[in-house]
Amino acid sequence: MATLVLLRHGESEWNAKGLFTGWVDVTLSPAGEQEARRGGRLLVESGVLPDVLHTSVLSRAIQTAELALGAADLRWLPVSRSWRLNERHYGALQGKNKAQTREEFGDEQFTLWRRSYDVPPPPLPDDDEFSQAGDRRYATLPPELLPRTECLKDVVQRMLPYWYDRVVPDLAAGRTTLVVAHGNSLRALVKHLDGVGDEAIAKLNIPTGIPLRYELDDEFRPVKPGGEYLDPEAAKAAIEAVANQGR
Ligand SMILES: O=C(O)[C@@H](CO)OP(=O)(O)O
């Protein structure tokens, strides 16, 4: 049996403005910083003390982990970071306002781009101001792996190698493992863990800043499907708010 804790970063500056973010490297809003610290306090109050940390290479996840672990007096934890835990690349929607996009393209197309399993938005040109084509943090990534857009299926495919090769070994060694990542990279991981269907995953949303604990069996599958938010009431309201973004 092993304990896995998933934490979506706190509210970012672009979450607050209602913009599609993806791989754009925005920082936390002041409210997001508070959420991150509260996430750390929830870990302590629930007696869930991680031994290791995994994050994406995006600042909002790194900041969240630092603030949460600071609040839990666990800044010293060993850490591993990977682009494979990054948010879904949102293609040509990066930098666009969600409500305006919904108005311009209609609810069906908006929902398809935002929550369908296998329909990616149009690709983002490399010369776009919100492109990551020249970003140093991806310089060692083979060019064919650097996405220009992704659907959730693509995220599952690029995230799973990191899960099997880097996270599972920590769990197998009995380490309580904290993964701090993003709305859609965590949806991809939850889809895998809980075996959520391609249709049903459209309805699954992850709130910012509230740790989600999973006890995993010897095959690294949840003992209790869906896991357990450390603040279930707050999670319920926040999940609803994520679902309604752009409306
Ligand atoms: O903009 C994004 O990158 C994500 C997460 O904030 O948005 P959504 O929840 O709409 O997929």
The ligand as a Tripos MOL2 file, in Angstrom:
@<TRIPOS>MOLECULE
LIG
   11    10     1     0     0
SMALL
NO_CHARGES

@<TRIPOS>ATOM
      1 O1         -6.1160   27.2070  -19.2000 O.co2     1 LIG1
      2 C1         -5.6360   26.1010  -18.8980 C.2       1 LIG1
      3 O2         -4.4730   25.7700  -19.1630 O.co2     1 LIG1
      4 C2         -6.5170   25.0960  -18.1610 C.3       1 LIG1
      5 C3         -6.2470   25.1020  -16.6870 C.3       1 LIG1
      6 O3         -6.3050   26.3700  -16.1200 O.3       1 LIG1
      7 O4         -7.8470   25.4640  -18.4040 O.3       1 LIG1
      8 P1         -9.0980   24.4640  -18.5180 P.3       1 LIG1
      9 O5         -9.5440   24.1230  -17.1140 O.co2     1 LIG1
     10 O6        -10.1030   25.3120  -19.2250 O.co2     1 LIG1
     11 O7         -8.6960   23.2650  -19.3010 O.co2     1 LIG1
@<TRIPOS>BOND
     1     1     2 2
     2     2     3 1
     3     2     4 1
     4     4     5 1
     5     4     7 1
     6     5     6 1
     7     7     8 1
     8     8     9 2
     9     8    10 1
    10     8    11 1
@<TRIPOS>SUBSTRUCTURE
     1 LIG1         1 GROUP 0 **** ****
